[in-house]
Amino acid sequence: MSPCSALLPDDWSAGVAPAPLPESAKLADGHDDARPWQSGFVEQTGQLEIANDRYTAATGIVSRCEARDAAAVVKARPKVLGIF
C-alpha cells in the first residue's frame, strides 16, 4: 500500500452497497404496482452517485499526493558543490 492510498478512508475498500430490492406490490385491479420499483431505482441511482463521488475524490487525493511526492524528490536531489 502506498502512503497516498493510506489517506483514503478504510470503509471505501468495501465499496458502496447496492440499494435493497423493493418488495413487489399489487394494485387493487391485480396489476403489479411499479411505484416500489421506481423508488428502488431512485435509491440505486443515489448509491451510484456516492460511488462515483468516491472515485473522483480518490483520484484527486492520489494526484495531489503524487505531485507532493514528486516535488519532494526534486527538492531532495543532491547538489554538486552545493550549486547544481
CYANA upper distance limits for C-alpha pairs under 8 A (distance plus 0.5 A):
  1 MET  CA      5 SER  CA      6.90
  1 MET  CA      6 ALA  CA      7.66
  2 SER  CA      6 ALA  CA      7.20
  3 PRO  CA      7 LEU  CA      7.76
  4 CYS  CA      8 LEU  CA      8.25
  4 CYS  CA     61 ILE  CA      7.96
  4 CYS  CA     62 VAL  CA      6.32
  4 CYS  CA     65 CYS  CA      6.22
  4 CYS  CA     66 GLU  CA      8.01
  5 SER  CA     62 VAL  CA      7.47
  7 LEU  CA     61 ILE  CA      8.10
  8 LEU  CA     12 TRP  CA      7.69
  8 LEU  CA     58 ALA  CA      7.28
  8 LEU  CA     61 ILE  CA      8.41
  9 PRO  CA     13 SER  CA      8.38
 10 ASP  CA     14 ALA  CA      8.43
 11 ASP  CA     15 GLY  CA      7.83
 12 TRP  CA     16 VAL  CA      8.01
 12 TRP  CA     54 ARG  CA      8.15
 15 GLY  CA     51 ALA  CA      7.87
 16 VAL  CA     47 GLN  CA      7.19
 16 VAL  CA     48 LEU  CA      8.41
 16 VAL  CA     50 ILE  CA      7.82
 16 VAL  CA     51 ALA  CA      6.43
 17 ALA  CA     47 GLN  CA      7.76
 18 PRO  CA     44 GLN  CA      6.76
 18 PRO  CA     47 GLN  CA      6.86
 19 ALA  CA     40 GLY  CA      7.42
 19 ALA  CA     43 GLU  CA      6.39
 19 ALA  CA     44 GLN  CA      5.52
 19 ALA  CA     47 GLN  CA      7.27
 20 PRO  CA     40 GLY  CA      7.85
 21 LEU  CA     37 TRP  CA      8.44
 21 LEU  CA     40 GLY  CA      7.08
 22 PRO  CA     36 PRO  CA      6.17
 22 PRO  CA     37 TRP  CA      6.40
 22 PRO  CA     40 GLY  CA      6.31
 23 GLU  CA     36 PRO  CA      7.22
 24 SER  CA     32 ASP  CA      7.86
 24 SER  CA     33 ASP  CA      7.73
 24 SER  CA     36 PRO  CA      7.36
 24 SER  CA     37 TRP  CA      8.24
 25 ALA  CA     32 ASP  CA      6.51
 25 ALA  CA     33 ASP  CA      5.80
 25 ALA  CA     34 ALA  CA      8.36
 25 ALA  CA     36 PRO  CA      7.81
 26 LYS  CA     30 GLY  CA      6.20
 26 LYS  CA     31 HIS  CA      6.11
 26 LYS  CA     32 ASP  CA      5.02
 26 LYS  CA     33 ASP  CA      5.54
 27 LEU  CA     31 HIS  CA      5.89
 27 LEU  CA     32 ASP  CA      6.51
 27 LEU  CA     33 ASP  CA      5.97
 34 ALA  CA     38 GLN  CA      6.64
 35 ARG  CA     39 SER  CA      6.74
 36 PRO  CA     40 GLY  CA      6.60
 37 TRP  CA     41 PHE  CA      6.68
 38 GLN  CA     42 VAL  CA      6.92
 39 SER  CA     43 GLU  CA      6.73
 40 GLY  CA     44 GLN  CA      6.68
 41 PHE  CA     45 THR  CA      6.62
 42 VAL  CA     46 GLY  CA      6.92
 43 GLU  CA     47 GLN  CA      6.98
 44 GLN  CA     48 LEU  CA      6.77
 45 THR  CA     49 GLU  CA      6.75
 46 GLY  CA     50 ILE  CA      6.90
 47 GLN  CA     51 ALA  CA      6.83
 48 LEU  CA     52 ASN  CA      6.60
 49 GLU  CA     53 ASP  CA      6.54
 50 ILE  CA     54 ARG  CA      6.80
 51 ALA  CA     55 TYR  CA      7.01
 52 ASN  CA     56 THR  CA      6.91
 53 ASP  CA     57 ALA  CA      6.60
 54 ARG  CA     58 ALA  CA      6.43
 55 TYR  CA     59 THR  CA      6.63
 56 THR  CA     60 GLY  CA      6.69
 57 ALA  CA     61 ILE  CA      6.69
 58 ALA  CA     62 VAL  CA      6.65
 59 THR  CA     63 SER  CA      6.47
 60 GLY  CA     64 ARG  CA      6.71
 61 ILE  CA     65 CYS  CA      6.57
 62 VAL  CA     66 GLU  CA      6.50
 63 SER  CA     67 ALA  CA      6.70
 64 ARG  CA     68 ARG  CA      6.65
 65 CYS  CA     69 ASP  CA      6.67
 66 GLU  CA     70 ALA  CA      6.59
 67 ALA  CA     71 ALA  CA      6.69
 68 ARG  CA     72 ALA  CA      6.75
 69 ASP  CA     73 VAL  CA      6.78
 70 ALA  CA     74 VAL  CA      6.87
 71 ALA  CA     75 LYS  CA      6.67
 72 ALA  CA     76 ALA  CA      6.52
 73 VAL  CA     77 ARG  CA      6.78
 79 LYS  CA     83 ILE  CA      6.41
 79 LYS  CA     84 PHE  CA      5.40
 80 VAL  CA     84 PHE  CA      5.71
